[in-house]
Amino acid sequence: MAVVCCDTSFIYSAYGHDTNTSHALDALKKIRQPITITLLNEFEFLNALRLSIFRRVITSEMAAAIVAAFEADLELGRIVLDQTNLTLLLLEAKRLSSIYTISAGYRTFEIMHVAGALHLKAEKFLTYDLNQRSLAYLVGINQLMR
């Protein structure tokens, strides 16, 4: 089975309620296999929820329901949390940065998520971030997004 990874924009859309939510849910139905994420994805997702509370985009109760759904999917194996050493991801990210950032202007977390997908040997990558999508394409990871 092919490894499918994603970035935080996809996770947030899949579990939250934003303009990409229906598309994210449709994509999950189509692939019908677990999504593999890194500790970085999990951290950024949970922090994004906290930031959404701070910005009054969602309530604490809404965030708790989103976290409960996310944790249930972890327990059911719909989401696989890879315990890869973050040092290995950082080394891969440094390599990607040295090759691509000067010519294309990639941000740190864009590179880190693609580095995670490369490290996990992902064949597919789910993101709503156009820069991440282009970097994933450059390094040979297929896209499942529009």
LINLIN-V612615 format. One record per residue. N is the residue number from 0. SS is DSSP state (A for helix, B for strand, O for the rest). Layout:
n->N ss->SS
n->N ss->SS
//
This chain:
n->0 ss->O
n->1 ss->O
n->2 ss->O
n->3 ss->B
n->4 ss->B
n->5 ss->B
n->6 ss->O
n->7 ss->A
n->8 ss->A
n->9 ss->A
n->10 ss->A
n->11 ss->A
n->12 ss->A
n->13 ss->A
n->14 ss->A
n->15 ss->O
n->16 ss->O
n->17 ss->O
n->18 ss->O
n->19 ss->O
n->20 ss->A
n->21 ss->A
n->22 ss->A
n->23 ss->A
n->24 ss->A
n->25 ss->A
n->26 ss->A
n->27 ss->A
n->28 ss->A
n->29 ss->A
n->30 ss->A
n->31 ss->O
n->32 ss->O
n->33 ss->O
n->34 ss->B
n->35 ss->B
n->36 ss->B
n->37 ss->O
n->38 ss->A
n->39 ss->A
n->40 ss->A
n->41 ss->A
n->42 ss->A
n->43 ss->A
n->44 ss->A
n->45 ss->A
n->46 ss->A
n->47 ss->A
n->48 ss->A
n->49 ss->A
n->50 ss->A
n->51 ss->A
n->52 ss->A
n->53 ss->A
n->54 ss->O
n->55 ss->O
n->56 ss->O
n->57 ss->O
n->58 ss->O
n->59 ss->A
n->60 ss->A
n->61 ss->A
n->62 ss->A
n->63 ss->A
n->64 ss->A
n->65 ss->A
n->66 ss->A
n->67 ss->A
n->68 ss->A
n->69 ss->A
n->70 ss->A
n->71 ss->A
n->72 ss->A
n->73 ss->A
n->74 ss->A
n->75 ss->A
n->76 ss->O
n->77 ss->O
n->78 ss->B
n->79 ss->B
n->80 ss->B
n->81 ss->O
n->82 ss->O
n->83 ss->O
n->84 ss->O
n->85 ss->A
n->86 ss->A
n->87 ss->A
n->88 ss->A
n->89 ss->A
n->90 ss->A
n->91 ss->A
n->92 ss->A
n->93 ss->A
n->94 ss->A
n->95 ss->A
n->96 ss->A
n->97 ss->A
n->98 ss->A
n->99 ss->A
n->100 ss->A
n->101 ss->A
n->102 ss->A
n->103 ss->A
n->104 ss->O
n->105 ss->O
n->106 ss->O
n->107 ss->A
n->108 ss->A
n->109 ss->A
n->110 ss->A
n->111 ss->A
n->112 ss->A
n->113 ss->A
n->114 ss->A
n->115 ss->A
n->116 ss->A
n->117 ss->A
n->118 ss->A
n->119 ss->O
n->120 ss->O
n->121 ss->O
n->122 ss->O
n->123 ss->B
n->124 ss->B
n->125 ss->B
n->126 ss->O
n->127 ss->O
n->128 ss->O
n->129 ss->A
n->130 ss->A
n->131 ss->A
n->132 ss->A
n->133 ss->A
n->134 ss->A
n->135 ss->A
n->136 ss->A
n->137 ss->A
n->138 ss->O
n->139 ss->O
n->140 ss->O
n->141 ss->B
n->142 ss->B
n->143 ss->O
n->144 ss->O
n->145 ss->O
//
